[in-house]
Structure formats: C-alpha cells, structure tokens
Amino acid sequence: MRITGRIKELIITAGGENVAPVPIEDTFKEACYPCANIMVVGEQQRFMAALITLKVDIDPVTGVPTHNLMADTAAFLKSELGVDCKTSDEACADPKVKAYIEKCIEISNGKAVSRAAHMRKFKFVIDDFSVPGGELTPTLKLKRPVATKKYQALIDEMFAPEPKL
C-alpha cells in the first residue's frame, strides 16, 4: 500500500469512486512540457476535468505571473507544433496547442489507475497559479478550495450538460 496524496484532496465522483488527483496531475505534467500547473476537478461529477495553465514569465518584483510565455515554452511550441505564440492568450486560443494538450491528456489517461481517474475535458486558465494570486501556498502547493472558488465559472462550464439536438 502506498499513500499518493492527502486525504483532504481526494475527489469523490458522482459514482462514489475515490480519486487521488495528485498522481493524475503529476503524470500529466510529465507528458506535457508547456504545462506549468494543472488542477483536476470532479467532486460529485460524472467525470474528471482539469484546469491547465501554461508556463509564463513571473514579474520579479511582484511575483505575479505575466501573460508572456517563457522563452523555452515559446520555443517548444514553435519547434514542435509550428505555433508562433508570445503570450498565453495566443497559445490558449490556438487549435494546435489545444490538440497537443488533448494528446497529452490521452497519454496521462493511459497511465490512470481506473476509468474514474480519466480526464475528459479541460479548460485553459490564462493566468498561471501563483502565491500572490492565492492559488499556491508559499511552498508552492495548490490550494484547491481557493482555486476552485476563483475559477468556479470555468468549472461549471466544463460540467454543464451537453445541449441536445
């Protein structure tokens, strides 16, 4: 038996499955180089979803993330995907970047411990998680309740019922 996260962080799905989000997030980060942070959500939902941020420059004075992509992230997107983006806004709007993230999610889902731990949807968060933004602790651990409250509109959008045609 191995403990893979804090019990407070367990996500209980609508089907009653207990899912530890930290291993899912770690697997995704390994598969996706441009990703800075990811937060898996799905409490009392039918499936797991994720909020994803890209690596951006941090203002050295305030510690607040800018919208400018880190130089190595921009270089990676240009060389691997042929996407010439300078800001997180441009990258998040690009369909090639979205397709790449979907491929990384497929890789991550392939290593998941159960079907309940598969991520089905994601949304980009333009601003990276940060200590000044309140989403991270000083030791850079994710404050899930704070991030959930801050990005509740995006989360609700992912779990909204699909319109029937």
C-alpha positions as CSV (number, residue, x, y, z in Angstrom):
1,M,0.0,0.0,0.0
2,R,1.3,3.5,-0.9
3,I,-0.2,6.8,0.0
4,T,-0.2,9.1,-3.0
5,G,-1.7,12.3,-1.7
6,R,-3.5,14.0,1.2
7,I,-6.8,12.5,2.2
8,K,-8.3,16.0,2.2
9,E,-7.6,16.2,-1.6
10,L,-9.5,13.0,-2.5
11,I,-12.2,13.7,-5.1
12,I,-15.3,11.6,-4.7
13,T,-17.2,11.3,-8.0
14,A,-20.9,11.1,-8.5
15,G,-20.5,7.3,-8.9
16,G,-18.8,7.1,-5.5
17,E,-15.2,6.5,-6.7
18,N,-12.4,8.0,-4.7
19,V,-9.8,9.6,-7.0
20,A,-6.5,11.0,-5.8
21,P,-5.8,14.0,-8.1
22,V,-2.1,14.4,-7.4
23,P,-0.9,11.3,-9.3
24,I,-3.1,12.3,-12.3
25,E,-1.6,15.8,-12.2
26,D,2.0,14.6,-11.9
27,T,1.5,12.2,-14.8
28,F,0.1,14.9,-17.0
29,K,2.9,17.3,-16.1
30,E,5.5,14.7,-17.2
31,A,3.7,14.2,-20.5
32,C,3.1,17.9,-21.2
33,Y,6.2,20.2,-21.3
34,P,4.4,23.6,-21.8
35,C,2.1,23.0,-18.8
36,A,3.0,24.9,-15.6
37,N,0.1,23.8,-13.4
38,I,-2.9,21.6,-13.6
39,M,-5.8,21.2,-11.2
40,V,-8.0,18.1,-11.6
41,V,-11.7,18.7,-10.6
42,G,-14.7,16.5,-10.5
43,E,-16.2,16.5,-7.0
44,Q,-19.7,14.9,-7.2
45,Q,-19.5,14.9,-11.0
46,R,-19.8,12.1,-13.6
47,F,-16.2,12.6,-14.9
48,M,-12.9,14.3,-14.1
49,A,-11.9,17.6,-15.8
50,A,-8.9,19.8,-15.5
51,L,-7.8,23.5,-15.3
52,I,-4.5,23.9,-17.1
53,T,-2.0,26.8,-17.1
54,L,1.0,27.3,-19.4
55,K,4.5,28.3,-18.3
56,V,4.7,32.1,-18.3
57,D,7.2,34.6,-17.1
58,I,6.9,35.9,-13.5
59,D,7.3,39.5,-12.6
60,P,10.5,39.6,-10.4
61,V,9.3,42.5,-8.3
62,T,5.7,41.5,-7.5
63,G,5.9,37.7,-8.1
64,V,2.7,37.9,-10.2
65,P,2.6,35.9,-13.4
66,T,2.6,37.8,-16.7
67,H,0.9,36.7,-19.9
68,N,4.2,36.4,-21.7
69,L,5.2,32.7,-22.4
70,M,8.6,31.6,-21.0
71,A,11.2,31.7,-23.8
72,D,11.7,27.9,-23.7
73,T,7.9,27.3,-23.8
74,A,7.5,29.6,-26.8
75,A,10.5,27.8,-28.5
76,F,8.9,24.4,-27.8
77,L,5.6,25.4,-29.3
78,K,7.3,26.9,-32.4
79,S,9.6,23.8,-32.9
80,E,7.2,21.0,-32.0
81,L,3.8,22.4,-33.2
82,G,4.8,25.2,-35.6
83,V,2.9,27.7,-33.5
84,D,4.4,31.2,-33.1
85,C,2.9,32.5,-29.8
86,K,4.3,35.1,-27.5
87,T,1.5,35.2,-24.9
88,S,-0.6,32.7,-23.0
89,D,-3.7,34.3,-24.6
90,E,-2.5,33.5,-28.1
91,A,-1.4,30.0,-27.1
92,C,-4.7,29.1,-25.4
93,A,-6.6,30.2,-28.4
94,D,-4.6,28.2,-30.9
95,P,-6.2,24.9,-32.1
96,K,-2.8,23.2,-32.5
97,V,-2.0,23.9,-28.8
98,K,-5.4,22.6,-27.8
99,A,-4.9,19.4,-29.9
100,Y,-1.4,18.9,-28.3
101,I,-2.9,19.2,-24.8
102,E,-5.6,16.7,-25.7
103,K,-2.9,14.3,-26.8
104,C,-1.1,14.8,-23.5
105,I,-4.3,14.0,-21.7
106,E,-4.7,10.8,-23.7
107,I,-1.2,9.8,-22.6
108,S,-2.0,10.6,-19.0
109,N,-5.3,8.7,-19.1
110,G,-3.4,5.7,-20.4
111,K,-1.5,5.6,-17.2
112,A,-4.6,6.2,-14.9
113,V,-5.4,3.6,-12.3
114,S,-9.1,3.4,-13.2
115,R,-11.6,4.8,-15.7
116,A,-12.9,7.1,-13.0
117,A,-9.5,8.8,-13.0
118,H,-9.6,9.7,-16.7
119,M,-9.8,13.4,-17.6
120,R,-12.5,14.1,-20.2
121,K,-12.5,17.8,-20.5
122,F,-10.1,20.7,-19.8
123,K,-10.1,24.5,-19.9
124,F,-7.1,26.8,-20.1
125,V,-6.5,29.4,-17.3
126,I,-4.8,32.3,-18.9
127,D,-3.0,33.4,-15.7
128,D,-0.7,30.8,-14.1
129,F,-1.4,29.8,-10.5
130,S,0.7,31.9,-8.0
131,V,1.3,32.8,-4.4
132,P,0.2,36.4,-4.9
133,G,-2.9,35.1,-6.8
134,G,-3.8,33.0,-3.8
135,E,-3.9,29.6,-5.6
136,L,-0.5,28.4,-4.2
137,T,1.0,28.2,-0.7
138,P,4.4,29.7,0.0
139,T,5.8,26.2,-0.5
140,L,4.0,26.1,-4.0
141,K,1.3,23.5,-3.0
142,L,-2.0,24.0,-4.7
143,K,-4.8,25.5,-2.6
144,R,-7.7,23.6,-4.1
145,P,-10.6,25.3,-2.3
146,V,-9.2,28.8,-3.2
147,A,-8.6,27.9,-6.9
148,T,-12.0,26.1,-7.1
149,K,-13.7,29.2,-5.8
150,K,-11.7,31.6,-8.1
151,Y,-12.3,29.6,-11.3
152,Q,-15.9,28.3,-10.4
153,A,-17.3,29.7,-13.7
154,L,-14.8,27.7,-15.8
155,I,-15.5,24.6,-13.8
156,D,-19.3,25.0,-14.2
157,E,-18.8,25.5,-17.9
158,M,-17.0,22.1,-18.2
159,F,-19.6,20.2,-16.3
160,A,-22.7,21.9,-17.9
161,P,-24.9,19.4,-19.6
162,E,-24.4,19.0,-23.3
163,P,-27.2,20.6,-25.3
164,K,-29.4,18.0,-27.0
165,L,-30.0,18.4,-30.7
